[in-house]
Amino acid sequence: MFEKAHSITLLLNASKIFDRQIIEGIGRYLQASNADWDLYLEEDFLTRLDHFDEWHGDGVIADFDNPAIEKTLSNTSVPVVGVGGSYQDKDSYPAVPYVATDNYALVEAAFEHLRQKGIERFAFYGSPISHNQRWAQEREQAMLSITKRHGYECYVYRGHAVRAETWQYSQKRLTDWLKSLPAPTGIVAVTDSRARHLLQACDHLGLLIPERFAVIGIDDDELTRFLSRVSLSSVRQGCLEMGFQAAKILHKQLKGTTYNATQLLVPPVSVAERQSTDFKAIKDPLVMQASHFIRMNACRGIKVDQVLDHVSISRSNLETRFKEERGHSIHTEIHNEKLNRACRMLKETDLHSNEIAKRCGYPSVQYMYALFRKHFDQTPVEYRQKLQPDHYKNQSESSLTNIS
């Protein structure tokens, strides 16, 4: 027997990666269930809140991080499921079923990632206090609690709201804060967007990342990742699971199950490790400078001589320093950086092998294949297939490469 069709509104902001992934999670639930929902998603839904009582539907899934939405829905007669951030104070939760990203666990994952790198100084770049961003204050308090529990001091800077007219001033104040921090310091940013501010400021000042500041954000926003020269490490939130569970709860409500004001906390999925936290405890400042130059330019085809010119030191001197600090030669450092970049691109993108070889500075795709066979005993396609099995379900190796 077919279920009754229901009209469901989603009060979610599709311009935010957090909400977009929740919407995707809702869609996954609909694909996996027998729910027959007519979904209504308005792009500028905030303009309609004053007249929400005129909407006649069967249920709502809404982003309760926005207090205006929570207030609007406080007296509605249809089933409502809220999504948003978690709170340390239980009284802060809304009086409806609520699916939350675990803010404490998000920050703890970022902190532990930095600590496992050997970092012993920590900072947090948050957001100005705002009733519309309660989750930001929750993450700040989580960072302070976690560092205190482990016996570390934490430097906190909230910065300024992002506005075009004050952008230069805000970045100047951020650079002042960065210059006041000891090195090396691991910085947890409240979001990927705020993390990008840090990367831009450090690039402007010539502050080495991750040698001086190892930076990690929260969201794993693909757009932010590609807007910086240094790829950003980030904590992946469980937004897909949040959307799935929110839809599941609402579906049960529509079928007659009664839910009180319960909370379901969803932990982070994983940490996406990239260049911004590829920290190695290098003590020699010349090796640090050379390593950073190699990281930024290896895929441009640089040779050892260009590294020497950048550091202004003799080859024998720098080679000795490299072997003492890194256990290998300058040439090997360049080689490793190019190979690591190729591995990341195979894992994180759908680019053709030819394009990856070109972007990593290899003379030909055949040369890259030879390196992969030497180091991993497999081709780049086989390497990618193990990391992205779903991508290959309906594709053959011959369709992805020109190598025979």
URSULKA-V623681 format. One record per backbone hydrogen bond with DSSP energy under -1.0 kcal/mol. NH is the residue of the N-H (numbers start at 1). CO is the residue of the C=O. If there is no record, write none. Layout:
NH,CO + NH,CO
//
This chain:
6,36 + 8,38 + 9,59 + 10,40 + 11,61 + 12,10 + 16,13 + 20,16 + 21,17 + 22,18 + 23,19 + 24,20 + 25,21 + 26,22 + 27,23 + 28,24 + 29,25 + 30,26 + 31,27 + 32,28 + 33,29 + 38,6 + 40,8 + 47,44 + 48,45 + 51,48 + 52,49 + 54,51 + 55,52 + 58,7 + 59,7 + 60,79 + 61,9 + 62,81 + 63,11 + 64,83 + 66,63 + 70,66 + 71,67 + 72,68 + 73,69 + 74,71 + 76,73 + 81,60 + 82,97 + 83,62 + 84,99 + 86,101 + 92,89 + 93,90 + 98,262 + 99,82 + 100,264 + 101,84 + 102,266 + 103,101 + 106,102 + 107,103 + 108,104 + 109,105 + 110,106 + 111,107 + 112,108 + 113,109 + 114,110 + 115,111 + 116,112 + 117,114 + 118,115 + 119,114 + 123,186 + 124,155 + 125,188 + 126,157 + 133,130 + 137,133 + 138,134 + 139,135 + 140,136 + 141,137 + 142,138 + 143,139 + 144,140 + 145,141 + 146,142 + 147,143 + 148,144 + 149,145 + 150,146 + 151,148 + 152,147 + 155,122 + 157,124 + 170,166 + 171,167 + 172,168 + 173,169 + 174,170 + 175,171 + 176,172 + 177,173 + 178,174 + 179,175 + 181,178 + 185,212 + 186,121 + 187,214 + 188,123 + 189,216 + 190,125 + 192,218 + 195,191 + 196,192 + 197,193 + 198,194 + 199,195 + 200,196 + 201,197 + 202,198 + 203,199 + 204,200 + 205,201 + 206,202 + 207,202 + 212,208 + 213,208 + 214,185 + 215,276 + 216,187 + 217,233 + 219,235 + 225,221 + 226,222 + 227,224 + 234,272 + 235,217 + 236,270 + 242,238 + 243,239 + 244,240 + 245,241 + 246,242 + 247,243 + 248,244 + 249,245 + 250,246 + 251,247 + 252,248 + 253,249 + 254,250 + 255,251 + 256,253 + 257,252 + 262,260 + 264,98 + 266,100 + 269,236 + 272,234 + 276,231 + 277,274 + 278,275 + 279,277 + 282,280 + 288,284 + 289,285 + 290,286 + 291,287 + 292,288 + 293,289 + 294,290 + 295,291 + 296,292 + 297,293 + 298,294 + 300,297 + 301,298 + 307,303 + 308,304 + 309,305 + 310,306 + 311,307 + 312,308 + 313,308 + 318,314 + 319,315 + 320,316 + 321,317 + 322,318 + 323,319 + 324,320 + 325,321 + 326,322 + 327,322 + 333,329 + 334,330 + 335,331 + 336,332 + 337,333 + 338,334 + 339,335 + 340,336 + 341,337 + 342,338 + 343,339 + 344,340 + 345,341 + 346,342 + 347,343 + 348,344 + 349,345 + 356,352 + 357,353 + 358,354 + 359,355 + 360,356 + 361,358 + 362,357 + 368,364 + 369,365 + 370,366 + 371,367 + 372,368 + 373,369 + 374,370 + 375,371 + 376,372 + 378,372 + 383,379 + 384,380 + 385,381 + 386,382 + 387,383 + 388,384 + 392,389 + 393,390 + 395,392 + 399,396 + 400,397
//
